[in-house]
Amino acid sequence: MTVKAVLLVGGMGTRLRPLTYRLPKPLVPVLGKPLMMHVIDKLPKEVDEIIIPISYKKDVMEDYLKRHHPKRKVTLVDEPTALGTGGAVKAVERLIDGPFLVINGDSIWSLDVGKFIEFHRKKKAFVTISLWPVEDITGYGVADLDEEQRIRRFQEKPKKEEAFSNLINAGVYGLEHEVLDHIGKGFVSMEREVFPKILEKGMYGYKFGGYWVDCGKREDLLEAYWTLMGDETKSVSKEAVFEGADFRKPIMVMEKAVVAGAVIGPRAYISDRAVVGMRSRVERSVVLEDARIGTRCTVVDSIVDAGVTVPDGTDVKSTILSDAKPQPSG
C-alpha cells in the first residue's frame, strides 16, 4: 500500500540569512545535496508522492525540480500565508486519500522510515511521532511513553525543569486520514492544538537511534555536515589541485577545487571549483561553489556562500558570508 508525504518547508529561513536570501531553506546544500533531498532520498518506495506547500522562493524550487528530477512525484502547492504545521496540512487535504506522513523538512536524521510506517500499522495508531533523546529539551516538544510506546502525555516546548521526558519530537509523523477532521482551517499548530486534542485516540512514539540534527541555524547546519562526514573522512577529489596543502581530517574537497599551501580542517568542506589561497586556514567551515578565499585568511565556524570572494588577510569567524541581498517586495 502506498502513502503520501507532506513535506513542511514553510518559513523564510530567517536564521540562515543571508544564505536564504539566495535559496529557500529546503535547497540549502548539505554535502552538495539540498537539505530536502536528504529527506526525500530516505523515504521508502511506498511513499509515492511528496506534497510540498511553499510560498517563499517557490520559483527557485520549481527551477530546481525541473533540472533535478526526483525518483518520485513531487507536487508543489501555493501557501500564500504561513499556516503553521496543521494549517499547511489541512490546506492540501484534497491531495491526501489515505494514511499519510508529515515531515518537517529542515532536519537530517537516520530514521528508517520504512520501519516507522510498519510500526504505525502494527500499533494501529491514530498518530505516530518520531522521537529522539536529547540532553537539553529546551525549545522542543516532549513525549512521555508507556511500556507499549503509547504516548501518555505530550508537552510542547516545556521549561527544562518542567519536562517529564528527554524524548523530543523529531518531526516525522504517521497519521491516519481521519486526523484531518480534527484540524481547523487557517493557522493551526499540529503540536500545540491538534495533538493534545487527539491524545486519547491512540498516539504512539517511535524512538530511533543514530543521528538527528535540526538545521535551522548556522551552527546546526555545520553540525549536519560533520555528522554526515563522520570523524575519519578524508576525501579529496582527483580533479582538485592541492599543492602543499595540509589536510586535517575530517575533510572533503570536491571537484576542481584549488587548495594551495593552505591548512584545511579539522572539519571542513570545500565545494566544487572553490579556491583557498596560500597560508590561509579553513577550520570547522564550509566553502560553497566558486567561492574564493584569498591568501593569509582565516575562516572558522563559518559558511562562505557560492561565488563570494574573501579578500587577502581577512578573518571570518562564526558567520555566514554571502553577497546575497533581500529582494524588494512588490
Backbone bond lengths (Angstrom), bond angles and torsions (degrees), N, CA, C in turn:
res aa  C-N    CA-C-N  psi(-1)  N-CA   C-N-CA  omega(-1)  CA-C   N-CA-C  phi
1 M - - - 1.462 - - 1.522 109.55 -
2 T 1.313 116.27 132.33 1.464 120.69 -179.22 1.526 110.77 -88.42
3 V 1.326 115.04 155.58 1.465 121.13 175.38 1.522 108.11 -134.01
4 K 1.322 114.37 157.04 1.453 120.22 175.64 1.525 108.97 -104.44
5 A 1.316 115.69 158.14 1.454 121.11 179.28 1.521 109.39 -127.28
6 V 1.326 116.09 132.84 1.461 121.37 173.05 1.522 106.82 -98.92
7 L 1.320 115.57 118.10 1.459 121.29 -178.84 1.524 108.34 -98.92
8 L 1.318 116.10 115.22 1.462 121.62 -176.40 1.529 109.81 -89.78
9 V 1.318 115.03 113.05 1.473 120.40 -177.70 1.521 110.29 -128.28
10 G 1.347 115.92 19.52 1.454 120.62 -177.00 1.516 111.94 -62.26
11 G 1.299 114.98 163.28 1.456 120.05 -179.14 1.514 111.14 100.23
12 M 1.320 114.62 164.52 1.461 121.36 -174.90 1.527 112.83 -105.18
13 G 1.325 116.52 5.79 1.458 119.17 178.18 1.514 112.64 60.79
14 T 1.333 116.50 42.91 1.460 120.06 -173.00 1.524 113.23 -61.00
15 R 1.338 117.46 -31.75 1.458 119.85 -178.01 1.529 112.73 -75.77
16 L 1.338 116.36 -9.60 1.468 120.26 176.75 1.536 112.14 -106.82
17 R 1.321 116.07 11.53 1.467 117.96 174.78 1.519 109.66 -67.82
18 P 1.342 117.43 149.30 1.471 129.16 5.89 1.537 114.91 -85.79
19 L 1.337 117.81 2.59 1.466 119.94 179.48 1.518 111.03 -57.72
20 T 1.335 116.90 -38.78 1.461 120.54 -177.72 1.531 112.96 -85.05
21 Y 1.307 118.60 4.71 1.465 119.71 164.02 1.530 109.66 -72.19
22 R 1.328 115.90 -26.09 1.473 121.56 -178.23 1.522 111.82 -95.23
23 L 1.326 116.71 -37.43 1.457 121.82 -174.45 1.523 110.30 -129.21
24 P 1.336 118.03 146.66 1.465 118.06 167.00 1.529 107.92 -69.78
25 K 1.313 116.35 150.29 1.468 119.67 -174.80 1.529 113.80 -53.67
26 P 1.354 120.70 -37.10 1.470 119.23 179.51 1.524 114.10 -60.38
27 L 1.343 116.75 -21.59 1.467 119.76 -178.68 1.525 112.76 -99.68
28 V 1.325 117.83 2.05 1.467 119.77 175.07 1.529 108.44 -60.95
29 P 1.341 117.84 129.39 1.460 119.49 -173.29 1.526 113.80 -77.76
30 V 1.333 114.99 143.04 1.461 123.30 169.03 1.526 106.63 -130.35
31 L 1.320 116.62 113.56 1.475 122.30 -174.40 1.531 110.89 54.62
32 G 1.310 116.48 42.52 1.449 120.74 173.94 1.514 115.78 79.96
33 K 1.337 117.35 3.78 1.460 121.04 -179.37 1.518 108.87 -128.43
34 P 1.347 118.59 135.28 1.464 120.14 -179.65 1.521 112.54 -54.94
35 L 1.309 114.56 145.31 1.457 121.01 -179.40 1.521 111.70 -50.88
36 M 1.334 117.27 -45.15 1.469 118.66 -176.15 1.526 112.41 -67.23
37 M 1.350 116.87 -26.66 1.458 118.84 179.69 1.526 111.60 -74.48
38 H 1.320 117.67 -26.49 1.471 119.66 171.79 1.520 109.53 -61.18
39 V 1.342 116.49 -36.40 1.459 121.31 178.23 1.522 110.85 -73.35
40 I 1.325 116.54 -52.51 1.463 121.20 -175.77 1.531 111.48 -60.44
41 D 1.321 116.73 -41.01 1.469 120.02 -177.79 1.523 112.72 -67.95
42 K 1.332 117.89 -16.62 1.462 120.67 178.58 1.523 113.13 -89.52
43 L 1.319 117.37 -6.46 1.452 119.82 -178.03 1.524 110.50 -78.56
44 P 1.338 118.00 139.22 1.466 120.53 179.53 1.523 111.22 -70.30
45 K 1.326 116.00 166.73 1.465 121.40 -176.40 1.522 112.65 -60.98
46 E 1.325 116.99 -27.02 1.469 118.52 -177.45 1.529 112.27 -68.59
47 V 1.326 117.41 -15.10 1.463 120.56 171.26 1.524 106.83 -84.00
48 D 1.323 116.31 99.80 1.464 120.52 -169.54 1.527 113.95 -95.86
49 E 1.345 117.65 -9.51 1.468 119.78 178.76 1.523 109.36 -149.88
50 I 1.326 115.59 136.07 1.457 121.78 174.42 1.524 108.01 -111.32
51 I 1.320 116.69 122.81 1.464 123.31 179.83 1.522 107.51 -103.51
52 I 1.334 116.74 125.35 1.459 120.71 -175.56 1.528 109.80 -123.04
53 P 1.336 118.03 104.89 1.468 119.85 171.14 1.537 108.38 -74.41
54 I 1.312 117.37 129.60 1.463 119.86 -174.83 1.527 110.63 -153.92
55 S 1.317 115.67 146.64 1.460 120.55 173.41 1.524 110.03 -128.99
56 Y 1.323 117.90 -52.18 1.460 121.96 -174.64 1.529 111.12 -66.85
57 K 1.307 116.15 120.13 1.464 124.23 178.38 1.534 112.36 54.17
58 K 1.323 114.98 43.12 1.467 119.46 177.73 1.528 110.94 -60.45
59 D 1.341 116.95 -34.48 1.462 120.07 -179.55 1.521 111.75 -63.45
60 V 1.333 116.29 -36.03 1.466 120.29 178.34 1.532 109.87 -67.57
61 M 1.332 116.07 -39.46 1.462 120.81 177.40 1.533 110.64 -64.65
62 E 1.316 116.66 -43.99 1.468 120.38 179.45 1.517 110.46 -61.00
63 D 1.320 116.66 -42.47 1.453 120.65 179.64 1.522 111.43 -62.95
64 Y 1.330 116.25 -41.25 1.464 119.70 178.56 1.525 110.82 -61.69
65 L 1.332 117.08 -46.02 1.457 120.62 -176.62 1.530 111.87 -67.49
66 K 1.330 117.55 -28.14 1.465 120.22 175.34 1.521 111.23 -68.78
67 R 1.321 115.61 -36.50 1.466 120.42 -177.12 1.531 112.90 -86.65
68 H 1.317 117.11 -22.87 1.462 121.80 -178.52 1.525 108.04 -132.47
69 H 1.306 115.76 96.29 1.461 119.88 -174.89 1.526 110.35 -80.17
70 P 1.345 118.06 117.20 1.466 119.42 174.08 1.524 110.26 -64.29
71 K 1.322 116.21 165.12 1.456 121.14 -176.04 1.524 112.09 -80.58
72 R 1.331 116.47 2.72 1.468 119.20 177.57 1.523 108.83 -144.26
73 K 1.310 115.95 172.66 1.455 120.83 -176.21 1.531 110.74 -69.56
74 V 1.330 115.69 133.40 1.459 121.87 174.33 1.526 107.81 -123.08
75 T 1.325 116.41 125.26 1.459 121.93 -179.17 1.528 109.15 -115.39
76 L 1.335 116.69 117.51 1.457 121.27 176.10 1.526 109.29 -90.70
77 V 1.324 116.06 136.20 1.463 121.58 -178.73 1.522 108.65 -127.52
78 D 1.321 117.10 131.79 1.464 121.45 178.27 1.527 111.13 -62.13
79 E 1.316 115.60 131.11 1.464 121.71 171.63 1.529 106.61 -124.07
80 P 1.330 117.26 86.39 1.469 121.11 -170.93 1.523 114.29 -58.83
81 T 1.339 116.60 -35.37 1.454 120.51 177.43 1.520 109.02 -129.96
82 A 1.329 116.50 156.36 1.464 120.81 179.38 1.522 109.77 -63.12
83 L 1.317 116.54 130.99 1.458 121.44 -175.14 1.522 113.19 -119.58
84 G 1.341 117.71 0.76 1.454 119.80 -176.96 1.514 110.81 75.89
85 T 1.325 116.58 171.53 1.471 120.20 -176.65 1.518 112.39 -63.63
86 G 1.327 117.07 -40.24 1.465 119.66 179.44 1.509 112.84 -75.92
87 G 1.322 116.80 -43.08 1.451 120.45 -179.82 1.515 112.81 -62.94
88 A 1.318 117.09 -37.45 1.469 120.85 178.60 1.522 111.21 -64.44
89 V 1.332 115.83 -38.52 1.474 119.93 177.55 1.522 110.68 -68.86
90 K 1.331 116.76 -43.56 1.467 120.77 -179.71 1.525 110.70 -60.93
91 A 1.325 116.63 -35.01 1.465 120.67 -176.95 1.525 112.71 -68.23
92 V 1.335 117.82 -19.88 1.474 120.16 178.50 1.530 110.92 -109.78
93 E 1.308 115.86 19.63 1.470 122.30 -177.76 1.528 112.20 -52.35
94 R 1.321 116.84 -37.77 1.469 120.82 -176.68 1.524 112.78 -62.87
95 L 1.336 117.14 -19.91 1.462 121.29 -178.05 1.526 112.77 -94.36
96 I 1.323 116.48 -2.86 1.474 121.10 -176.12 1.525 108.53 -107.17
97 D 1.326 116.23 125.03 1.465 119.52 -173.91 1.527 113.81 -123.38
98 G 1.326 117.31 13.71 1.462 120.30 -179.97 1.514 109.70 -174.69
99 P 1.345 117.55 -164.46 1.467 119.41 174.59 1.535 109.79 -55.44
100 F 1.322 116.51 146.28 1.461 118.72 -173.74 1.524 110.92 -149.82
101 L 1.306 114.76 167.67 1.457 122.35 176.43 1.523 109.56 -106.78
102 V 1.317 115.77 149.12 1.455 122.53 167.02 1.524 106.58 -123.90
103 I 1.332 116.07 128.90 1.464 120.27 -173.98 1.519 109.64 -131.74
104 N 1.327 116.08 124.47 1.458 119.92 171.57 1.520 108.40 -72.36
105 G 1.330 115.73 124.04 1.456 119.95 -169.09 1.507 115.62 -91.13
106 D 1.347 118.21 15.68 1.459 118.62 -176.84 1.527 113.00 -116.38
107 S 1.324 116.50 31.46 1.460 120.21 175.57 1.524 109.33 -142.46
108 I 1.327 115.31 160.43 1.458 120.96 171.59 1.520 108.29 -116.07
109 W 1.329 115.96 148.10 1.455 119.08 -175.02 1.523 110.42 -157.05
110 S 1.334 114.35 164.62 1.460 121.05 179.51 1.520 112.03 -101.88
111 L 1.320 117.33 11.97 1.460 121.59 -179.82 1.528 111.12 -55.69
112 D 1.329 115.95 132.34 1.463 121.85 171.88 1.529 107.01 -85.53
113 V 1.322 116.58 100.19 1.463 120.36 -172.79 1.531 110.93 -67.61
114 G 1.317 117.49 -31.30 1.459 120.23 176.73 1.524 111.62 -61.25
115 K 1.328 116.84 -44.55 1.472 120.76 177.95 1.530 110.91 -69.45
116 F 1.323 115.93 -33.25 1.459 120.91 176.38 1.533 110.28 -61.26
117 I 1.326 116.96 -46.74 1.474 121.38 178.55 1.526 110.07 -63.36
118 E 1.320 116.46 -41.34 1.467 121.19 179.28 1.535 110.80 -61.43
119 F 1.329 116.43 -42.71 1.464 121.69 177.62 1.527 110.34 -60.93
120 H 1.327 116.76 -45.25 1.468 121.97 -179.61 1.531 110.39 -57.87
121 R 1.315 115.79 -44.17 1.468 119.93 -178.48 1.524 111.25 -70.32
122 K 1.317 116.61 -41.55 1.465 120.75 -178.46 1.520 111.13 -62.67
123 K 1.313 116.75 -40.08 1.459 121.23 -179.46 1.533 112.34 -79.33
124 K 1.327 116.53 -8.62 1.463 121.41 -174.14 1.526 110.08 51.45
125 A 1.322 113.84 45.36 1.456 121.05 -174.57 1.524 111.07 -75.48
126 F 1.310 114.89 150.70 1.459 121.15 170.23 1.529 108.79 -79.91
127 V 1.330 114.95 -42.01 1.466 122.60 174.87 1.528 108.42 -141.14
128 T 1.319 116.58 139.31 1.459 121.74 170.51 1.520 108.35 -122.92
129 I 1.329 115.76 134.42 1.458 122.05 -178.60 1.526 109.53 -117.25
130 S 1.310 117.34 131.45 1.461 120.44 173.56 1.520 109.24 -71.67
131 L 1.332 116.59 138.46 1.461 121.68 -176.03 1.526 111.31 -129.00
132 W 1.319 114.59 140.82 1.459 121.60 -176.97 1.533 109.29 -132.18
133 P 1.345 118.73 130.58 1.461 120.28 -179.54 1.531 112.25 -80.03
134 V 1.330 117.06 134.94 1.462 121.63 178.68 1.531 109.58 -134.42
135 E 1.326 115.97 161.53 1.459 121.06 176.33 1.532 110.74 -81.14
136 D 1.332 116.79 -38.16 1.454 121.37 -178.00 1.524 109.45 -118.16
137 I 1.316 116.54 112.26 1.472 120.35 -175.58 1.523 113.01 -86.27
138 T 1.322 118.13 0.28 1.459 121.63 -175.72 1.526 111.51 -53.74
139 G 1.318 116.55 124.99 1.453 121.21 177.05 1.509 115.33 88.74
140 Y 1.345 117.05 4.21 1.464 119.63 -177.52 1.530 111.17 -121.86
141 G 1.324 115.23 160.61 1.449 120.99 169.54 1.520 109.74 -80.74
142 V 1.331 117.08 143.98 1.463 122.87 -174.57 1.523 109.70 -125.18
143 A 1.343 116.20 140.32 1.460 121.11 179.90 1.526 110.79 -122.83
144 D 1.316 115.76 146.34 1.462 123.36 176.74 1.524 107.65 -115.64
145 L 1.341 117.62 123.75 1.459 122.58 -174.18 1.520 112.07 -108.19
146 D 1.338 115.77 150.36 1.460 119.12 168.81 1.523 109.05 -92.48
147 E 1.315 116.93 -173.47 1.472 120.64 -175.01 1.521 112.85 -67.51
148 E 1.321 117.72 -15.97 1.463 121.17 178.08 1.531 112.28 -97.79
149 Q 1.321 116.26 9.78 1.469 123.84 -177.38 1.528 113.49 68.79
150 R 1.318 115.21 16.13 1.465 118.76 173.86 1.526 108.34 -80.68
151 I 1.323 116.23 140.13 1.458 120.90 -178.91 1.523 109.49 -80.00
152 R 1.342 115.21 120.64 1.459 120.63 178.66 1.526 111.52 -87.80
153 R 1.321 114.19 -38.79 1.471 120.32 -177.60 1.522 108.33 -142.52
154 F 1.314 114.22 153.81 1.462 119.73 179.90 1.512 108.55 -140.79
155 Q 1.316 116.92 128.78 1.461 122.31 176.82 1.522 108.74 -119.62
156 E 1.303 117.12 132.94 1.459 120.88 175.95 1.523 109.26 -99.48
157 K 1.319 116.36 111.53 1.468 124.33 177.11 1.532 112.58 52.40
158 P 1.344 117.41 59.36 1.465 119.88 178.02 1.526 111.58 -74.57
159 K 1.329 115.87 165.40 1.452 119.67 170.11 1.526 108.76 -69.53
160 K 1.316 115.99 150.29 1.466 120.57 -174.49 1.522 111.55 -54.59
161 E 1.340 117.23 -43.12 1.461 120.97 -176.35 1.525 112.42 -74.01
162 E 1.333 117.43 -12.76 1.462 120.77 -178.42 1.530 113.21 -102.80
163 A 1.331 118.33 -5.59 1.471 121.72 -177.35 1.520 111.24 -70.72
164 F 1.322 117.27 137.27 1.455 120.64 179.65 1.522 112.40 -103.65
165 S 1.328 117.84 10.03 1.458 121.66 -179.34 1.520 108.53 -161.10
166 N 1.342 115.98 162.45 1.472 120.25 172.88 1.529 110.99 -108.90
167 L 1.334 116.23 14.88 1.465 121.05 -179.83 1.523 108.70 -95.12
168 I 1.326 115.75 112.68 1.463 119.34 -176.54 1.524 111.07 -100.53
169 N 1.297 114.28 157.08 1.449 122.87 175.58 1.531 108.90 -67.49
170 A 1.333 116.96 116.22 1.464 121.30 -176.93 1.524 113.43 -94.91
171 G 1.330 117.42 7.40 1.459 120.38 166.56 1.504 117.82 84.48
172 V 1.341 118.31 16.33 1.472 121.19 171.59 1.523 107.01 -122.20
173 Y 1.343 115.98 123.96 1.458 121.77 -176.90 1.527 110.33 -121.59
174 G 1.327 115.54 139.54 1.459 121.64 167.47 1.515 107.84 -106.83
175 L 1.329 117.83 127.45 1.468 120.76 -174.16 1.520 111.22 -133.81
176 E 1.313 114.43 142.04 1.450 120.02 170.03 1.536 108.89 -76.87
177 H 1.320 115.56 153.45 1.462 119.97 -175.85 1.529 111.84 -57.71
178 E 1.336 116.12 -32.24 1.471 120.28 -176.38 1.533 112.74 -66.34
179 V 1.320 117.28 -16.21 1.466 119.70 177.05 1.527 110.33 -58.50
180 L 1.320 116.44 -30.90 1.467 120.74 -179.22 1.530 112.19 -59.67
181 D 1.349 116.55 -28.28 1.463 120.31 179.51 1.529 112.07 -68.00
182 H 1.324 116.97 -16.33 1.466 121.73 -177.00 1.525 112.31 -101.58
183 I 1.328 116.80 6.62 1.459 121.10 179.55 1.525 108.76 -109.71
184 G 1.318 116.43 123.04 1.452 120.21 177.51 1.520 111.75 -79.67
185 K 1.304 115.82 171.12 1.460 120.67 178.20 1.527 110.26 -85.68
186 G 1.329 115.33 162.99 1.455 120.08 -177.67 1.515 110.69 87.36
187 F 1.329 116.58 -157.63 1.459 120.50 -178.68 1.530 110.01 -76.64
188 V 1.334 115.60 118.97 1.463 121.55 -179.21 1.525 108.78 -138.20
189 S 1.310 116.94 131.32 1.461 121.73 172.54 1.519 108.87 -92.46
190 M 1.330 116.26 118.12 1.457 120.53 177.14 1.533 110.41 -58.32
191 E 1.329 115.21 -42.05 1.458 120.68 -173.08 1.527 112.43 -73.54
192 R 1.326 117.63 -40.87 1.464 120.93 -175.68 1.530 113.26 -88.18
193 E 1.320 117.13 -34.18 1.460 120.09 -171.35 1.535 114.31 -106.85
194 V 1.329 117.16 -35.69 1.468 119.98 -173.64 1.526 111.83 -91.37
195 F 1.326 117.35 -51.73 1.464 119.89 -175.55 1.531 113.53 -57.26
196 P 1.334 120.20 -45.88 1.465 118.66 178.55 1.532 112.98 -60.10
197 K 1.324 115.93 -30.84 1.461 121.33 -176.26 1.528 112.44 -74.66
198 I 1.326 117.37 -26.67 1.472 120.79 -175.24 1.523 112.50 -112.60
199 L 1.317 116.95 13.48 1.467 121.28 -176.06 1.525 112.05 -54.09
200 E 1.316 116.98 -40.83 1.466 120.69 -175.08 1.528 113.00 -76.99
201 K 1.298 117.74 -7.24 1.468 120.41 -179.72 1.531 112.79 -82.74
202 G 1.319 115.86 -6.97 1.465 119.29 177.30 1.505 113.35 112.75
203 M 1.341 115.24 75.82 1.460 121.07 176.73 1.523 108.61 -106.01
204 Y 1.332 115.64 131.48 1.465 121.22 -177.57 1.524 110.29 -121.29
205 G 1.330 114.87 155.34 1.451 121.03 177.72 1.512 111.17 -114.41
206 Y 1.311 116.91 133.39 1.464 122.29 179.78 1.524 108.31 -112.15
207 K 1.332 116.39 107.41 1.466 121.47 179.50 1.523 109.65 -83.32
208 F 1.331 115.78 140.73 1.459 119.11 176.44 1.521 109.82 -138.85
209 G 1.314 116.08 158.10 1.461 122.15 179.16 1.518 110.50 -111.00
210 G 1.318 115.78 -173.40 1.463 119.98 -179.46 1.510 110.28 103.04
211 Y 1.324 116.42 -108.22 1.463 119.22 179.86 1.529 111.15 -146.35
212 W 1.309 114.48 155.75 1.466 123.22 174.06 1.515 107.01 -154.10
213 V 1.324 117.01 122.64 1.457 121.19 -178.85 1.518 109.06 -133.49
214 D 1.331 116.40 120.25 1.452 122.46 172.08 1.531 107.46 -78.80
215 C 1.326 117.20 128.06 1.471 120.89 -172.23 1.524 113.11 -104.96
216 G 1.320 117.38 34.08 1.447 119.96 -174.22 1.511 115.51 -77.67
217 K 1.335 117.56 -22.81 1.461 121.35 -176.82 1.520 110.42 -124.31
218 R 1.347 115.42 164.07 1.465 120.63 -178.93 1.530 111.85 -53.22
219 E 1.330 116.60 -50.33 1.462 119.17 -176.29 1.526 112.03 -64.70
220 D 1.347 116.53 -31.97 1.461 120.24 177.84 1.528 111.26 -73.91
221 L 1.325 115.82 -38.31 1.460 119.27 177.48 1.526 110.31 -62.59
222 L 1.311 116.88 -42.14 1.468 120.38 175.75 1.527 110.39 -61.68
223 E 1.324 116.64 -41.01 1.464 120.20 179.03 1.532 111.35 -61.07
224 A 1.335 116.56 -33.99 1.466 119.90 176.67 1.527 110.58 -62.05
225 Y 1.333 116.88 -42.44 1.468 120.35 176.14 1.529 110.40 -58.08
226 W 1.328 116.39 -50.59 1.473 119.11 -173.96 1.522 111.20 -68.97
227 T 1.327 117.22 -33.38 1.464 120.51 177.57 1.522 111.02 -62.69
228 L 1.329 116.35 -47.00 1.469 120.13 -178.60 1.527 112.00 -71.43
229 M 1.325 117.34 -30.78 1.458 120.37 179.36 1.519 112.06 -73.75
230 G 1.325 118.26 -35.23 1.455 120.95 -174.16 1.522 110.82 77.80
231 D 1.317 115.83 176.25 1.463 120.73 -173.49 1.524 114.60 -85.48
232 E 1.320 117.62 -16.64 1.468 119.66 -172.30 1.521 114.30 -109.06
233 T 1.333 117.07 1.82 1.460 119.63 -175.34 1.521 112.02 -66.50
234 K 1.325 115.13 128.20 1.461 120.94 168.51 1.517 105.99 -139.76
235 S 1.326 114.53 95.88 1.461 120.70 -174.28 1.527 109.00 -124.16
236 V 1.319 115.72 115.00 1.459 121.37 179.45 1.529 107.79 -125.12
237 S 1.334 116.26 119.13 1.451 120.97 -178.21 1.531 111.24 -58.79
238 K 1.323 115.29 142.57 1.471 120.53 176.85 1.523 111.66 -65.32
239 E 1.335 115.59 -17.99 1.464 119.79 179.86 1.526 112.45 -91.33
240 A 1.338 116.84 -1.92 1.470 120.16 178.36 1.530 110.03 -83.72
241 V 1.321 115.67 155.37 1.458 122.33 175.02 1.520 107.27 -108.16
242 F 1.326 117.72 124.44 1.461 118.87 -173.86 1.530 111.26 -141.57
243 E 1.305 116.71 49.96 1.462 120.90 -179.32 1.527 110.80 -65.98
244 G 1.325 115.88 124.00 1.457 120.83 175.84 1.509 115.09 68.56
245 A 1.327 118.31 14.28 1.465 120.98 -178.98 1.521 110.93 -77.38
246 D 1.312 116.07 147.55 1.458 123.02 175.93 1.520 107.70 -111.12
247 F 1.348 115.59 103.61 1.463 120.69 -177.49 1.527 110.18 -95.57
248 R 1.311 115.86 129.37 1.461 121.24 -179.86 1.524 108.69 -123.82
249 K 1.322 116.36 102.37 1.465 121.35 -172.69 1.532 111.97 -61.74
250 P 1.345 115.37 153.69 1.464 127.92 4.46 1.533 111.80 -82.92
251 I 1.329 114.66 134.73 1.465 120.79 177.32 1.527 109.49 -144.65
252 M 1.341 114.95 155.83 1.456 121.12 170.10 1.523 107.43 -137.12
253 V 1.329 115.97 129.70 1.460 122.57 177.95 1.523 106.99 -123.24
254 M 1.328 116.60 119.33 1.448 120.89 -170.11 1.526 112.20 -92.59
255 E 1.348 115.12 -174.22 1.463 121.75 -169.87 1.529 113.20 -62.24
256 K 1.308 113.95 137.63 1.470 123.64 174.52 1.532 113.32 60.72
257 A 1.331 117.10 16.18 1.466 119.29 171.29 1.523 108.63 -71.92
258 V 1.330 115.63 152.70 1.461 121.27 177.94 1.523 108.29 -122.67
259 V 1.320 115.54 118.04 1.466 121.72 179.77 1.519 106.58 -128.63
260 A 1.314 116.73 103.32 1.463 120.79 -173.56 1.527 110.01 -119.06
261 G 1.344 115.83 114.90 1.453 119.85 175.38 1.507 114.21 62.35
262 A 1.338 117.77 29.70 1.462 122.35 -178.67 1.527 109.84 -115.81
263 V 1.324 115.81 159.33 1.460 122.10 174.36 1.534 107.47 -99.28
264 I 1.323 115.53 122.50 1.460 120.95 -177.13 1.528 108.50 -119.31
265 G 1.345 116.12 118.38 1.447 121.09 179.01 1.528 111.53 97.41
266 P 1.329 115.96 -178.82 1.462 125.11 -0.05 1.524 112.47 -68.71
267 R 1.312 115.03 149.41 1.456 126.18 -177.89 1.533 110.20 67.01
268 A 1.306 113.50 90.32 1.465 119.08 176.99 1.520 108.92 -154.48
269 Y 1.331 114.63 144.53 1.465 121.50 175.82 1.525 106.96 -129.35
270 I 1.322 116.20 116.62 1.463 122.80 -179.48 1.527 107.59 -109.18
271 S 1.324 116.70 114.81 1.463 121.72 -171.57 1.532 112.37 -78.93
272 D 1.322 115.06 176.03 1.459 122.58 179.49 1.528 111.33 -53.16
273 R 1.318 115.59 133.02 1.466 124.03 172.23 1.528 114.28 63.99
274 A 1.327 118.15 10.97 1.465 120.12 175.23 1.529 108.94 -75.28
275 V 1.334 115.61 154.70 1.471 121.30 -179.51 1.524 108.53 -126.88
276 V 1.339 115.68 131.38 1.467 121.56 174.29 1.520 107.40 -121.06
277 G 1.329 116.38 121.38 1.457 121.83 -171.27 1.522 114.49 -81.46
278 M 1.322 114.78 174.66 1.466 123.52 -176.75 1.531 111.43 -58.02
279 R 1.324 114.34 141.49 1.465 124.18 174.86 1.524 112.68 57.30
280 S 1.308 117.02 23.95 1.465 121.08 173.38 1.524 109.63 -96.17
281 R 1.318 115.78 163.87 1.463 121.44 179.77 1.527 108.77 -135.12
282 V 1.318 115.75 130.97 1.468 122.04 176.02 1.522 107.32 -123.69
283 E 1.323 116.67 113.32 1.458 121.97 -175.37 1.520 110.18 -133.92
284 R 1.360 115.86 134.83 1.469 121.90 -179.70 1.526 110.69 50.73
285 S 1.325 115.27 42.42 1.468 119.83 -174.41 1.512 111.65 -142.37
286 V 1.341 114.62 162.04 1.464 123.21 178.50 1.520 108.11 -121.37
287 V 1.330 115.71 129.92 1.464 121.86 176.61 1.530 106.69 -114.95
288 L 1.318 117.32 115.05 1.460 120.94 -174.43 1.530 112.37 -84.63
289 E 1.319 116.48 179.03 1.463 123.70 -168.32 1.530 112.18 -55.50
290 D 1.331 115.15 136.77 1.468 123.33 171.51 1.527 113.80 64.15
291 A 1.323 117.88 11.79 1.468 119.92 174.43 1.517 109.20 -73.69
292 R 1.329 116.39 155.01 1.460 122.48 -179.35 1.526 108.96 -127.98
293 I 1.313 116.43 115.84 1.455 122.14 175.10 1.526 106.97 -100.38
294 G 1.330 117.48 119.80 1.459 120.94 -176.29 1.518 112.88 -69.23
295 T 1.318 116.85 -166.86 1.467 121.82 178.93 1.527 109.58 -83.56
296 R 1.328 115.51 152.14 1.466 123.81 176.06 1.528 112.52 56.24
297 C 1.318 116.45 34.19 1.468 121.08 177.30 1.532 110.15 -98.02
298 T 1.313 115.78 155.39 1.461 122.15 172.84 1.520 108.24 -125.55
299 V 1.329 115.93 124.07 1.466 121.79 178.46 1.525 107.25 -123.72
300 V 1.337 116.76 113.73 1.458 121.97 -174.87 1.532 109.46 -132.50
301 D 1.332 116.33 135.07 1.475 122.50 176.07 1.525 112.11 51.99
302 S 1.320 116.74 40.70 1.464 119.95 -172.06 1.521 112.10 -137.08
303 I 1.329 114.55 166.46 1.463 122.93 172.75 1.520 107.20 -122.51
304 V 1.326 116.13 122.74 1.463 121.60 175.90 1.521 106.71 -101.86
305 D 1.308 116.33 116.23 1.459 121.62 -172.54 1.533 111.52 -70.66
306 A 1.324 114.49 164.29 1.462 122.10 -178.18 1.529 110.91 -56.61
307 G 1.327 116.01 134.43 1.452 121.71 173.81 1.514 116.10 77.85
308 V 1.324 118.17 -0.58 1.469 121.41 -178.22 1.531 110.11 -76.23
309 T 1.323 116.61 141.14 1.456 122.32 173.40 1.528 109.36 -108.25
310 V 1.325 116.40 124.45 1.457 122.01 176.96 1.532 107.59 -101.41
311 P 1.330 118.00 115.16 1.470 120.46 -175.54 1.527 112.90 -62.75
312 D 1.334 115.59 155.49 1.468 121.30 178.31 1.526 110.75 -51.10
313 G 1.326 114.91 140.21 1.455 120.50 173.64 1.510 115.63 75.82
314 T 1.325 118.20 14.03 1.468 121.71 -177.18 1.532 111.51 -90.30
315 D 1.325 116.74 138.72 1.462 122.51 171.42 1.524 108.90 -101.52
316 V 1.312 115.97 125.11 1.464 122.10 178.39 1.522 107.12 -118.72
317 K 1.321 117.24 116.34 1.461 120.07 -175.81 1.521 111.04 -135.33
318 S 1.338 114.96 129.44 1.471 123.11 171.73 1.522 112.50 52.05
319 T 1.314 115.93 53.95 1.460 119.45 -178.95 1.520 110.97 -151.78
320 I 1.335 115.23 169.28 1.466 122.20 167.11 1.518 106.05 -109.40
321 L 1.319 116.31 116.82 1.461 121.53 -177.19 1.519 108.50 -101.63
322 S 1.325 116.50 117.10 1.463 120.32 -175.92 1.513 110.30 -148.34
323 D 1.338 115.52 150.18 1.458 121.31 173.56 1.522 111.86 -89.17
324 A 1.329 117.26 -4.42 1.464 120.45 -177.11 1.517 111.11 -67.20
325 K 1.310 115.34 142.14 1.452 122.11 -179.34 1.531 109.60 -124.16
326 P 1.338 117.20 153.45 1.481 118.35 176.82 1.512 110.71 -63.69
327 Q 1.324 115.36 141.21 1.453 119.65 178.64 1.524 109.60 -80.85
328 P 1.336 118.10 138.04 1.463 119.55 178.57 1.518 110.57 -63.58
329 S 1.313 116.34 138.75 1.464 119.79 178.79 1.515 110.15 -76.94
330 G 1.308 114.28 152.47 1.460 118.89 179.65 1.480 110.98 79.10
